[in-house]
């Protein structure tokens, strides 16, 4: 209470001085307290960081030790595996050295037994594994059919990438199936056979036929024949094959642009029909029809002969033109237009025995690029 009485007895200037003094003391007290608290927090953070650093150093040492230990274990396993493989090879070599060589019969033994020599064994180096099938290479194998030796190779169902060399316009009318459009394809990659086996058919030609389908706006392509030539030009394969072609979207058939050129012919057929109707109208106007018990009789007035002749001529001429333009409309049905240089996939749908024919004479080889003339 005394402090309050003294404060009230002060002048306004003294009161203001006392208030600012108290506020200054409070501000200094808060500043000093905050500084000490911040210093203590930094010290705590430094202590915790030191502990984390020590923990991380220990963890890194343990990690490096484990990594070196794992690498040593891997090297020990690799050395053990290599030692086992060396032991196995040494055992196989020792067994092969102990195996006796086959006895070669002399001439007297062969003459006495009169038995042919056994077929020669195919060396291991001529055996190769293609995919999951072991194939023995024997280029001299031939078939004797009808007294003629022919070499053959079997092509199972397969697929291969190709380029379309010729563009075409496939008709979409019903009669187009009887006259399909021919086209030529060139194979650019080896054929992919079953079991991940590939056959070298790059550069071969495929002849095919195309028919337009207006409902799909595509051209269905069917294979006709496969033609290949050896690098030396002395052997050729030319045989019919069955299959189809897919576009870059993996759908059957080749996509194209639908083109219709029958608009003008249709308009002309309509105009010819209008003239035909006008001629019939002129003819009917110049004719008088009378009906009796004997039937209907048509008569032409002498003054309307020219009008009737004009109507008849106009009607018959217009009918002839209308028939002509109708035939033209039937011939100009929509077509599927497919351009050349298109990348497609050729699919052989049925396995085929390909006959390798030897070319008699050196006509093709002599004119081959780089060949001797």
C-alpha positions as CSV (number, residue, x, y, z in Angstrom):
1,X,0.0,0.0,0.0
2,X,2.9,2.3,0.7
3,X,4.3,1.8,-2.7
4,X,1.0,2.6,-4.2
5,X,0.6,5.8,-2.1
6,X,4.1,6.9,-3.0
7,X,3.4,6.1,-6.7
8,X,0.2,8.2,-6.6
9,X,2.1,11.1,-4.9
10,X,4.5,11.2,-7.8
11,X,4.2,13.7,-10.7
12,X,3.1,12.5,-14.1
13,X,6.7,12.7,-15.3
14,X,7.9,10.7,-12.4
15,X,5.3,8.1,-12.9
16,X,6.3,7.7,-16.5
17,X,10.0,7.3,-15.5
18,X,9.1,4.6,-12.9
19,X,7.0,2.7,-15.5
20,X,9.7,2.7,-18.2
21,X,12.3,1.7,-15.6
22,X,10.3,-1.3,-14.5
23,X,9.7,-2.3,-18.2
24,X,13.4,-2.0,-18.9
25,X,14.3,-4.3,-16.0
26,X,11.8,-6.9,-17.1
27,X,13.1,-6.8,-20.7
28,X,16.7,-7.2,-19.5
29,X,15.7,-10.1,-17.2
30,X,13.9,-11.9,-20.1
31,X,16.8,-11.4,-22.5
32,X,19.3,-12.9,-20.0
33,X,17.0,-15.8,-19.2
34,X,16.5,-16.7,-23.0
35,X,20.3,-16.5,-23.7
36,X,21.1,-19.0,-20.9
37,X,18.3,-21.3,-22.1
38,X,19.6,-21.2,-25.7
39,X,23.2,-21.9,-24.6
40,X,22.0,-24.9,-22.6
41,X,20.0,-26.3,-25.6
42,X,23.0,-26.0,-28.0
43,X,25.2,-27.8,-25.5
44,X,22.6,-30.6,-25.3
45,X,22.5,-30.8,-29.1
46,X,26.2,-31.0,-29.3
47,X,26.4,-33.8,-26.8
48,X,23.7,-35.8,-28.6
49,X,25.4,-35.2,-32.0
50,X,28.6,-36.5,-30.5
51,X,26.9,-39.6,-29.3
52,X,25.2,-40.1,-32.7
53,X,28.5,-39.7,-34.5
54,X,30.1,-42.3,-32.3
55,X,27.2,-44.6,-32.9
56,X,27.5,-44.1,-36.7
57,X,31.2,-44.7,-36.7
58,X,30.6,-48.0,-34.9
59,X,27.9,-49.0,-37.3
60,X,30.1,-48.2,-40.3
61,X,32.9,-50.3,-39.0
62,X,30.5,-53.2,-38.4
63,X,29.0,-52.8,-41.9
64,X,32.5,-52.8,-43.6
65,X,33.5,-55.9,-41.6
66,X,30.3,-57.7,-42.7
67,X,30.8,-56.7,-46.4
68,X,34.4,-58.0,-46.4
69,X,33.3,-61.2,-44.7
70,X,30.6,-61.8,-47.3
71,X,33.1,-61.2,-50.2
72,X,35.5,-63.7,-48.6
73,X,32.7,-66.3,-48.3
74,X,31.8,-65.8,-52.0
75,X,35.4,-66.2,-53.0
76,X,35.7,-69.4,-50.9
77,X,32.6,-70.8,-52.6
78,X,33.9,-69.9,-56.1
79,X,37.2,-71.6,-55.3
80,X,35.4,-74.7,-54.1
81,X,33.3,-74.8,-57.2
82,X,36.3,-74.4,-59.5
83,X,38.2,-77.1,-57.6
84,X,35.2,-79.5,-58.0
85,X,35.1,-78.7,-61.8
86,X,38.9,-79.4,-62.1
87,X,38.5,-82.7,-60.3
88,X,35.7,-83.7,-62.6
89,X,37.6,-82.8,-65.7
90,X,40.7,-84.7,-64.5
91,X,38.6,-87.8,-63.8
92,X,37.0,-87.6,-67.3
93,X,40.4,-87.3,-68.9
94,X,41.8,-90.2,-66.9
95,X,38.8,-92.3,-67.9
96,X,39.3,-91.4,-71.6
97,X,43.0,-92.2,-71.4
98,X,42.2,-95.7,-70.0
99,X,39.5,-96.4,-72.7
100,X,41.1,-98.7,-75.4
101,X,41.0,-97.5,-79.0
102,X,38.8,-99.4,-81.5
103,X,40.6,-102.1,-83.4
104,X,41.0,-101.4,-87.2
105,X,40.4,-104.6,-89.2
106,X,42.9,-105.5,-91.8
107,X,42.2,-106.3,-95.5
108,X,42.2,-110.1,-94.9
109,X,39.6,-109.8,-92.1
110,X,37.4,-107.6,-94.2
111,X,37.6,-109.9,-97.2
112,X,36.8,-112.9,-95.0
113,X,33.8,-111.4,-93.2
114,X,32.5,-109.7,-96.4
115,X,30.6,-107.2,-94.2
116,X,30.5,-103.5,-94.9
117,X,32.2,-101.0,-92.7
118,X,30.0,-99.6,-89.9
119,X,28.7,-96.1,-90.6
120,X,31.1,-93.4,-89.5
121,X,30.4,-91.7,-86.3
122,X,29.6,-88.0,-86.4
123,X,32.2,-86.1,-84.6
124,X,31.1,-84.2,-81.6
125,X,32.2,-80.9,-83.1
126,X,29.6,-81.2,-85.9
127,X,26.9,-81.5,-83.4
128,X,25.2,-78.3,-82.3
129,X,22.3,-77.5,-80.0
130,X,19.7,-75.3,-81.5
131,X,17.1,-74.2,-79.0
132,X,16.1,-77.4,-77.2
133,X,16.9,-79.7,-80.1
134,X,20.3,-81.2,-80.9
135,X,20.9,-81.0,-84.6
136,X,23.6,-82.9,-86.5
137,X,25.0,-81.0,-89.5
138,X,25.2,-83.1,-92.6
139,X,25.2,-81.1,-95.8
140,X,25.6,-84.2,-98.0
141,X,22.2,-85.7,-97.0
142,X,20.0,-86.1,-100.0
143,X,16.7,-87.9,-100.9
144,X,16.4,-90.2,-103.8
145,X,12.9,-89.6,-105.2
146,X,12.2,-91.0,-108.7
147,X,15.8,-91.4,-109.5
148,X,16.6,-87.7,-108.7
149,X,18.6,-86.6,-105.7
150,X,17.0,-83.7,-104.0
151,X,17.9,-81.9,-100.8
152,X,15.0,-80.7,-98.6
153,X,14.6,-78.7,-95.4
154,X,11.5,-78.5,-93.3
155,X,10.0,-75.1,-92.4
156,X,7.5,-75.4,-89.5
157,X,4.9,-72.7,-88.7
158,X,6.9,-69.5,-88.0
159,X,6.8,-65.7,-88.4
160,X,9.3,-63.1,-89.8
161,X,9.4,-59.4,-90.4
162,X,9.2,-58.2,-94.0
163,X,8.8,-55.1,-96.1
164,X,6.0,-54.5,-98.6
165,X,7.8,-53.7,-102.0
166,X,4.7,-53.1,-104.1
167,X,1.6,-51.0,-103.3
168,X,-1.8,-52.2,-104.4
169,X,-5.5,-51.3,-104.5
170,X,-7.6,-54.2,-103.2
171,X,-11.2,-54.2,-104.5
172,X,-14.0,-54.8,-102.0
173,X,-16.7,-56.1,-104.4
174,X,-17.8,-59.7,-104.2
175,X,-16.2,-60.6,-107.5
176,X,-12.8,-59.4,-106.2
177,X,-12.2,-62.8,-104.6
178,X,-11.8,-64.3,-108.0
179,X,-9.2,-61.8,-109.1
180,X,-7.1,-60.7,-106.0
181,X,-4.3,-58.2,-106.2
182,X,-0.8,-59.6,-106.4
183,X,1.9,-58.1,-104.2
184,X,5.6,-58.8,-103.3
185,X,7.2,-58.9,-99.9
186,X,10.9,-59.0,-98.9
187,X,11.9,-60.7,-95.7
188,X,14.4,-58.6,-93.7
189,X,15.0,-60.7,-90.5
190,X,15.5,-64.4,-89.7
191,X,12.4,-66.5,-89.3
192,X,11.4,-67.2,-85.7
193,X,10.6,-71.0,-85.3
194,X,9.2,-72.9,-82.3
195,X,11.5,-73.3,-79.2
196,X,13.3,-70.1,-79.9
197,X,15.0,-71.4,-83.0
198,X,15.7,-69.1,-85.9
199,X,16.1,-69.9,-89.6
200,X,18.1,-67.6,-91.9
201,X,15.6,-66.5,-94.5
202,X,16.7,-62.8,-94.8
203,X,16.4,-61.5,-98.3
204,X,13.9,-64.1,-99.5
205,X,10.9,-63.0,-101.5
206,X,7.3,-63.8,-100.7
207,X,4.6,-63.5,-103.3
208,X,1.1,-62.9,-101.9
209,X,-2.5,-62.0,-102.9
210,X,-4.8,-59.4,-101.3
211,X,-8.5,-59.0,-101.2
212,X,-10.2,-55.9,-99.8
213,X,-12.6,-56.0,-96.8
214,X,-14.8,-52.9,-96.6
215,X,-16.3,-53.9,-93.2
216,X,-12.8,-53.8,-91.6
217,X,-11.3,-51.2,-94.0
218,X,-8.3,-53.6,-94.4
219,X,-6.9,-55.9,-97.0
220,X,-6.6,-59.6,-96.2
221,X,-3.3,-61.0,-97.6
222,X,-2.7,-64.7,-98.2
223,X,0.8,-66.1,-99.0
224,X,1.3,-67.7,-102.4
225,X,5.0,-68.7,-102.7
226,X,8.4,-68.4,-101.0
227,X,11.6,-67.9,-103.1
228,X,15.2,-67.9,-101.9
229,X,18.5,-68.1,-103.7
230,X,21.9,-69.1,-102.2
231,X,24.8,-66.6,-102.0
232,X,26.6,-68.4,-104.8
233,X,23.6,-68.5,-107.0
234,X,23.8,-72.3,-107.4
235,X,20.8,-73.4,-105.4
236,X,17.2,-72.0,-105.2
237,X,14.1,-72.6,-103.2
238,X,10.8,-71.8,-104.9
239,X,7.7,-73.5,-103.3
240,X,4.1,-72.7,-102.5
241,X,3.4,-71.8,-98.8
242,X,0.3,-71.1,-96.8
243,X,0.0,-68.2,-94.4
244,X,-1.1,-64.7,-93.9
245,X,0.2,-61.2,-93.1
246,X,-0.3,-58.9,-90.1
247,X,0.2,-55.2,-89.9
248,X,2.2,-53.2,-87.4
249,X,-0.7,-53.3,-85.0
250,X,-0.5,-57.1,-85.0
251,X,-4.0,-57.5,-86.5
252,X,-4.6,-59.8,-89.5
253,X,-4.6,-57.9,-92.8
254,X,-3.1,-54.6,-93.9
255,X,-4.8,-51.3,-92.9
256,X,-5.3,-48.9,-95.8
257,X,-7.4,-45.9,-97.0
258,X,-10.8,-46.5,-98.4
259,X,-11.1,-44.8,-101.8
260,X,-14.3,-44.6,-103.8
261,X,-14.4,-43.3,-107.4
262,X,-18.0,-44.0,-108.3
263,X,-19.5,-40.6,-107.4
264,X,-19.3,-39.0,-110.8
265,X,-20.6,-42.2,-112.6
266,X,-23.5,-42.4,-110.1
267,X,-24.5,-38.7,-110.8
268,X,-24.4,-39.4,-114.6
269,X,-26.5,-42.5,-114.2
270,X,-29.1,-40.4,-112.3
271,X,-29.1,-37.6,-115.0
272,X,-29.5,-40.3,-117.7
273,X,-32.5,-41.7,-115.8
274,X,-34.1,-38.2,-115.7
275,X,-33.7,-37.8,-119.4
276,X,-35.2,-41.2,-119.9
277,X,-38.2,-40.2,-117.8
278,X,-38.6,-37.0,-119.8
279,X,-38.5,-38.9,-123.1
280,X,-41.2,-41.3,-121.8
281,X,-43.3,-38.2,-120.8
282,X,-43.0,-36.7,-124.3
283,X,-44.0,-40.0,-125.9
284,X,-47.0,-40.4,-123.6
285,X,-48.2,-36.9,-124.2
286,X,-48.1,-37.5,-128.0
287,X,-50.0,-40.8,-127.8
288,X,-53.8,-41.2,-127.4
289,X,-54.9,-44.4,-125.7
290,X,-58.5,-45.7,-126.3
291,X,-60.1,-48.6,-124.5
292,X,-62.7,-50.9,-126.0
293,X,-64.1,-54.4,-125.7
294,X,-61.2,-55.7,-127.8
295,X,-58.6,-54.0,-125.6
296,X,-56.5,-50.9,-125.4
297,X,-55.3,-49.1,-128.5
298,X,-52.6,-46.4,-128.7
299,X,-52.8,-43.9,-131.5
300,X,-50.6,-41.0,-132.4
301,X,-52.1,-37.8,-133.8
302,X,-50.5,-36.6,-137.1
303,X,-49.6,-33.3,-135.5
304,X,-47.8,-35.0,-132.6
305,X,-45.6,-37.3,-134.7
306,X,-42.5,-35.1,-134.1
307,X,-43.1,-34.9,-130.4
308,X,-43.5,-38.6,-130.1
309,X,-40.3,-39.3,-132.1
310,X,-38.4,-36.9,-129.9
311,X,-39.7,-38.6,-126.8
312,X,-38.9,-42.0,-128.1
313,X,-35.4,-41.1,-129.2
314,X,-34.6,-39.3,-125.9
315,X,-36.0,-42.2,-123.8
316,X,-34.0,-44.9,-125.6
317,X,-30.7,-42.9,-125.7
318,X,-31.0,-42.0,-122.1
319,X,-31.7,-45.7,-121.2
320,X,-28.6,-46.7,-123.1
321,X,-26.5,-44.1,-121.2
322,X,-28.0,-45.1,-117.9
323,X,-27.1,-48.8,-118.4
324,X,-23.6,-47.8,-119.4
325,X,-23.1,-45.6,-116.3
326,X,-24.6,-48.3,-114.0
327,X,-22.0,-50.8,-115.3
328,X,-19.3,-48.2,-114.7
329,X,-20.6,-47.8,-111.1
330,X,-20.4,-51.5,-110.5
331,X,-16.8,-51.5,-111.8
332,X,-15.7,-48.5,-109.6
333,X,-16.6,-50.0,-106.3
334,X,-14.6,-48.8,-103.2
335,X,-11.0,-50.1,-102.9
336,X,-8.5,-50.4,-100.0
337,X,-5.4,-48.4,-101.0
338,X,-2.2,-49.6,-99.4
339,X,1.1,-47.9,-100.1
340,X,4.5,-49.6,-100.6
341,X,7.5,-49.7,-98.0
342,X,5.1,-50.8,-95.3
343,X,6.6,-52.9,-92.4
344,X,4.6,-56.1,-91.9
345,X,4.9,-59.5,-90.3
346,X,4.7,-62.7,-92.5
347,X,3.2,-65.7,-90.7
348,X,3.6,-69.2,-92.1
349,X,0.5,-71.0,-90.9
350,X,1.3,-74.5,-92.2
351,X,4.6,-76.4,-92.1
352,X,6.2,-77.0,-95.5
353,X,9.0,-79.2,-96.9
354,X,11.2,-76.8,-98.8
355,X,13.0,-78.4,-101.8
356,X,16.5,-77.1,-102.5
357,X,17.0,-77.3,-106.2
358,X,20.5,-77.2,-107.8
359,X,20.6,-74.8,-110.7
360,X,22.0,-76.6,-113.8
361,X,24.4,-74.2,-115.6
362,X,26.0,-71.0,-114.3
363,X,23.6,-68.5,-115.8
364,X,22.6,-66.9,-112.5
365,X,26.0,-67.3,-110.9
366,X,27.8,-65.7,-113.9
367,X,25.6,-62.6,-113.8
368,X,25.6,-62.3,-110.0
369,X,27.2,-59.1,-108.6
370,X,30.9,-59.9,-108.1
371,X,30.7,-63.1,-110.0
372,X,33.0,-64.1,-112.9
373,X,31.8,-63.6,-116.4
